[in-house]
Amino acid sequence: MASTYIHRTPSSGGSGTTFTISFWMKRGRLSFGNQTPFISHKGGSDYTWLRFNSSDQMEFLGYKGGPETFDLKTTRLFRDTTAWMHICITFDSTESVEADRLKFYVNGVKETDFATSNYPTEDNTMIINDTTAANAVGVGNSGATYLSANNYWDGCLSHFHFIDGTAYQASTFGETDATSGIWKIKTSPTVTYGTNGFFLKMEDRTNLDLDSGTNAFTMTTSGTGTATYDNPSNNFCTMNPLDNYFQGATFSKGNLYTVMSTSNYAWTSGTMPLFAGLWYFETYVDVSVHTDDYLLIGAAPYTANAANAELGTNSAFLQDLGYYGYGGGYRRGGSVTSYGDSYGDGNYIGTYIDLNAEKIYWSKDGVIQNSGTGVALTAIADTPFGYWLPAMSQYGSGATYSINFGNGYFGTTLIGSPSADEGGIGAFKYDPSAGGASSFDGAAKNFRAICTKNIKLYGAP
């Protein structure tokens, strides 16, 4: 959500002792400030705050009139940026047993290990649902001091329920799939929203703050929300901030916007390994921040192993490779081979990975390069780990780019008049299968968005 939040100040008082917060999330930026999915804030020291702190612990804490009234903080760290996760917070201070007054559920499992466990006292009444306190998804309210870059949620949210007056368990909102054993979403749970409850599905891309609950409140959005096709039922690839040991890059905007280190060349990779099938992604070379055109866009069958090891510099394996902005060749094994046009600020580069024919292709602003003749990839069986990863690198200083795996946007800019893949999945600036019947080594090919639904159908090892 970046610098955006959705909020509403109750017009009628609700319960300050009993409520439920349930939502699905996919983490973006890690170890940064207080990433805040929800806050109810009156001002000063009157708030109820759910956050992921700078250590990546989940913490729910409340203040009323100054002193802290409760603080529950997990021991576990939440650093998985690859998958969607269900969070359910159940609050009922009327319970006689201390530990029953505040419960955390993660993917249906009750959390029991806490670094801090200061539970609310019996019948404790919080500022939440007060007519002077705004309830906000994504952080802050119109008069809060919490409107800072450190507190905005940077990641994805979906199916956000706030329930006033009832303490529901996680099983109300999710269930275990009988076949896969995976915790999955209940898209239409049976709940009573109470006086101030709301339900933000965030499915309507033109109306992300639509309240689909029975109250049908008019919510207010501050900032411009970024809609994504990434959702709990179909998880899309993003860049992986955990594969950043050598590069030292900065990831933001749902891990689809990357500023490379000014001194290190090592590549960063996507979150989803590719074992088979045909795959497509797009990269926008940022025109406003990018400092040179020495970007490399391509693929690697392993993660980087040195700070100065840009894509294509490894002469021992001759496997990782990238389309080189400077001169337009592709780099592999420490040398550059003529391939296509040079590219730089403001260009869109399409990458097509065909693991069935073991070829890779690139386009510039929608035009297939090298007359559609692909570059050979090392066979999956001959790679170290049996997969390929989308990868980005540089040879220069501080290259900046936005990437789209079908998520539907570059940075925070939605793609106008997008194209889906052949199966109707994803949103791209250019058609992944465009170019005619002879575009790819004399053949037509249907490349797919990198997401779990497509991988299940076309990319299983």
N, C-alpha and C positions, 0 to 999 in steps of 0.2 A: 504493500500500500504506500510505501515511501512517505511523502509529505501529505498524506491524506488521512482523514478520519471521518467516521460516520457517528452522529450523535443526536441525542434527544434529551431534553429536560422534562421529567414527569410533570404533568399538570395536576395529578392527584397522587396523594401519598399511598405507598404500597408497603409491603412487609420489609422491615429492616432486620428481621431475625431469620428468614427462610427464603432461599433462592437457589437457582441452579444456573450455571454457565456451561454450555456445551458448544464445541466448535471443532472443525477440522483445520489443520494448519500444515504448511510446508515451510520450514525455516529457510530464511535467506541469509542475511548478514549475521555472522557469529561474533561472540566476544566483543560486542559493541554496545555501550550504554545500557539502557533498559528497554529492550524490545517489548512493546506493550500491546497485547491483543485487546485488553479491556481496562477501563478505569471509570469509576464513579467518583466525581470530584466536585466538592462544594467550594473549595478554596482553602488556602493555608494548610492546616493539619487536619482536614476533614476529607478523607478519601478512602476508597476501597480499590485496591490496585493489584491486577494480575500482570506479572512481567517475567521476562527471561533476562536475568541480570548479566553483567559483563563477564561473569564466570560461566554463563550458559546454564545456570540452575533455574528451575521454575519456582516462582515465589508468589504467594498470595498474602497480602498484608493489609491491615486496616488501622486507620487512626480516626478518632472522633474527639474533637475538642482539645487536641494536643497529644495526650499519651497514646502510645500504641496499644491497641486492643487485641490484636492477634498477628501472628507471623508464622506461616508455614512454608518452609523452603526445602526443596529436595536435595538429597545427597547426589543423586545421579545428575549427569550433565546431558543437555539436549543439543547434540551437535550433528545429528543426521539431517543433511540437506537434500537427501536423495528421494525421500518418501513422504507421503502424507501421513499424518498422525492425528488421532482423535484425543481430545482433552475434555474431561468432564470435571467440573468443580461443584461439589454439593455442600451447601452451607445450611445448617439448621442449629442455631444456638439454643433452641428449646430442649435439645437432647440432654438427658441427665449424665450420660457418659461423655467425658471430655473429648475423646478421640472420634466420637460420632458426630461432633458438631461441625467438623470441616474435613472433607474427604477429597482426595485427588484420584482420578482414574486416568490411566494412559492406555489407549487401545483396549479398553474394557477391563484392565487389570488395576486393582486398587493399589496405590502407592503406599508403602509402609516404612520406607527408610528416609529419614529426614535429617538434614543438617541443623535445622532450626524447627522446633515444634512448640510454639507458644499458641495454644488453642484459645478461642474466645471463651469468656466466662458464660455460665448458663444465663440464657435470656438476654444476652448482649444484643443491643440494637445498633446497627451500622448506619452510616450516612446514605447507603445505597437506597434508592427509591424515594429519597427526600425530594420535595418539589423545588429545592434550591440547588440540587446536585445533578449535573449532567451525566448521563450514562453514555460512554463513548467507546466505539470499537476502532482500534488503530491508534489510540492515545488522545489525551487532552480534552478540553472543552473550551468554549469561547472566552472564558476568563481565567484559564489555568496557566500556571507557570510551567506546565509540563509540555508545552508546545515547543519542543526542541528537537534537533536532529537525532539526539541520543535516545529519545523516547518513542519516536515513531516506529511502527511495525514495518520491517523490511522483509517481506516474504509473502506467502499466499494464505488466504483465509477463505473458508467456505462453510455454508450451513451453520451460521452462528445463531445459537439460541440463547436468549436471556429469559429465564422463567422467574416470575415474581410470585412468591408465596408457597411454592412446592419444592421439596428436595427430591429430585429424581436421581436414580442410579444411571450409570453409563449404559446399561442394557436397554434403556429407553430409547437411546439414540443410535446404537450400533449393535451388531451381532456377529458371531463367528460363522464364516462360510463353511458349510458342511463338507465341501470337497477340498478346498485349499487350506482350511484352518486359519485363514486370514481374517482379522477384524474388519468388517465392512460397514458402510454407512446405511442407516435407515433414512431414506429421503423424506418420508412423511410420518414421523413419529406421532403417537397419540399423547398429547400433553395439554395441560391447561396453563395458559400463559399468564393469567392473573391480571392485576391492574395495569402493570407497566411492562409486561413481557413483550418481546418481539422476536422475529425470526428472519434473519437475512440469509437467503439462499445464495445470493450473489451469482445467480445463473443468467439473469437478464443483463446482457452486456451493455445495454443502453440505460440501465436503471439499477445500479449495483446496490443502492440503499432501499430498494423495495422491501417493505415489511410483508412477508407472506404468512405471518401469524394471524390469529383471529382478531387481534386488535387493529391490524392494518394501519399502524401509525404512519404519519408523515415524518420521515427521518431527514436529517440535514447532512449533506456531505460538504466538508471543508477541504478544498483541494480538488484534484481530479483523479479519481480512482482509475487504476489500470486493470482492464478486464483481461483474463487469460483463459485459454482452453485447458490449462492444467487444472485437474480437479481430483477429488478423492477416488473416483471411479476410473480415471484414466490419467496416470501419472506421466508427465512429460520430462524429457531430459533438460537439465540446465548445466551450467558450468559448475565445477566442483571446487569449492573454496578449501577443502581439505587436501586437495592435490595442489599444494601451493608452497611446499617447503623450500624449493629453490628459486621460484619466481618472485615471491613476495608481492604478488599483485593484490589489488583492492577490488573486492566484489561487492556489488550492490544491486538494487532494483530486481530483487528476486534471483540474484546470481546470473543475470543475463546481461549485465553491464560490467565491463572489466577495464581497469586501468592497470597496465603492466608496470612493473618496477622500472625505475629510470636507469638501473644499472645491470639488472639480470635479464638474460635472454631465454631462460628455460620456459618450456611450454606449460600450459595448463590444459586440463582435459574435461570432457563431459562426464556426467554422472552415470551414464548407461553404457556398458560394454556391448559391442555388436558382434554377434557370432555368425550370422548368416543374413541374407536378404539384401534389399536395396534401400538406401537411406539418404535423406536430403536435409541440409540445414543451410541457413543464410547468415551472413555476417555483414553488418554495416560498419564501415570504417568512419569513426566519428569525425565530423568536420570541424567541430568547435574546440575540441581538446587535443586531438591527435597531433603529435609533434613531428612525425616523419612517416614515410611510406614503406618502411622496412618490415611490414607485417608478413607473417607466414600463417596460412590457413590450410589445415589438412587433417591428417590422421596419424595415430601412433599405436602400436600394439603393446605399449608399456608406458609408465609414467616417466617423467624426466629424472635424470640421475646426476645433474650438475647445474650450477647456476648459469654457466656459459654454454649450455647445450641446447641451442635453438633447434627447432624442427629441421631435420635433414642434415644435421652436422655429424651424425654418428657414422663414421666410415667403417666400423667393425661389423654392423648388422645390415646396413643398407635397407632399413625397413621404414622408420618414421620418415615422413615427407610432408612438404607444404608448398602451396602456391605462393610465390614470392612477389610482393608488391613492387619491389625495385627491379625493373627490367622485365617482369612478367613471366619468368621461367618457373620451374619447380625445382626445389632444392632437395637433394637426397645424397647421402654418403659424402657430404662435405663439398659438393659441387652443384652448380645450377645448370639445368638443361632447358633449352628454349621450349616454350610451351604456348604462351598467349600474351595478351596485352598487360602492360604494367597497370597498377591501380594504386589509389591513394584516398585522401580525404573525400568523403561523400559518395564513394562507390559501394555497391552491394555485390558481395561475392557469394555465389551459390556453390556448395560442395555436394557432390553426388558420389556416394560410396556404394559400389556394387560388389558385395562379397560372394555372390554366386559366380560371376564372371571374373572376379578378382581384378577389378579396375576402379580407378578414381577419376572423376571429371570435375571441372570447375566452369562456372559462368561468371561473366562480369556484367552487371546491370541487365541480367536476363539473357545475355548472348552466350551460348555455349562456346568455349574456347577451343583452340587447336583443331578446328573443323570437326569437333566431336570425337576425335581420337583420344582414347583414355590412356592413362598411365598405369602400368601393371603394379598390382599390390602383391606382397608376399602372401602365399596361401595361408589360411587360418591354421592349418595343421603344422605349419612351419614357424608360426609365431611363438614367442616364449610362453604365453598364457592362453592361447586359443581364442583371442578376441582382438578387435580394433576399437579405438576410442576416437571420437571427434577431438581435435586438438588445435590450439592456437598458440602462436609464439611470436617473437620479434627479433630483429637484429637492428637495434637502434636505441631509442630512449623514450620510455613512457608511452608506447602505443596504446590507444584507447579504442574499444570497439563494443558494439551491441550485437548480440547473437539471438537468433530466433530458430528454435527447433520445431516450430509449429505452434508455439505458445500464443502467437498472435500480435506481438509488439516488439519494437526496438527501443530499449530503455524504458520510457514511459509513454512512447508514442504508438498508439494503436495503428495497425495497418489498414489503410482504406481500401475497400474493394478487394479483400484477400482471396487467395486461391487455396483450396483444400487439396489434399492428395487424392489419388484415384479412389480411395475408399471413403472420401468425404471427411477425413480427419485432419485437424490442424488448420492454421491460417498463415499463409505465406504471401510475401510480396509478389513472387513469381510462381508460376505453375511448376511443381516438381517434375512433371512429365512433359513439359512443353518442349517444342522444337521440331515436331514432326516425326515421321516414321523412320528416319535414318539419322537421328541426332546423335546417338551414342554408338560409335563404331558400326554405323550402318543399320542400327536397329532402334526401334522404339522401346523405351523402358519406363516402368512406373515406379518411381522412387517414393518412399513413405516418410511421414513424420516419425521422429524418434520418440515413442511413447509406449507404455506397457501394453495397450491393446494391440498395437501393430507388432510389437516384439513377440507377443503370444501367437499371433497368426502367421508371421512371416520370418521371425528371427530367432526362434528357439534353437539352442545348440544341438 
